[in-house]
């Protein structure tokens, strides 16, 4: 287990303390249970398929003479910034 510090407002702390007292448990145990229940309700969505990523393919670029830019990016940048291009 990891130790952490959590600050509660007075009203919340008193409610937690009362619940812990009634259940004969520690405040920490009550908080851990409530956090676990909270995570169980809002299950984290796991992205597995390309269509789950709605932003994929949202943009486009003009590759023009440096197509495919993914392979010829150095040449494209050299032209933009005026540096001499390296030829293969």
C-alpha positions, 0 to 999 in steps of 0.5 A: 500500500502507498501512503498519501495525504488527503485534505477534507473540509470539516463537514466531509471529515465528520461524515467519514468519521461517523461512518467509520465509527458506526462500522467499527472501521478506520477512516482510511478503510472507509475512504479506500472502499469509497474510492474503489466503488467510484472507480468501479462505476466509471470504468476506464475505456480502453482504446483498441481499434482505430475507429476509437481514435476519432482524431486519426486522419483529421488533418491533411498536409500538402506534400507536393514535391517531397512526397512522401514527407515522412521519408523526405522530411530533411529535404523539405526542412532544408528548403524551408530554412534555406540550408543545402539539401543532401542528395542520396 
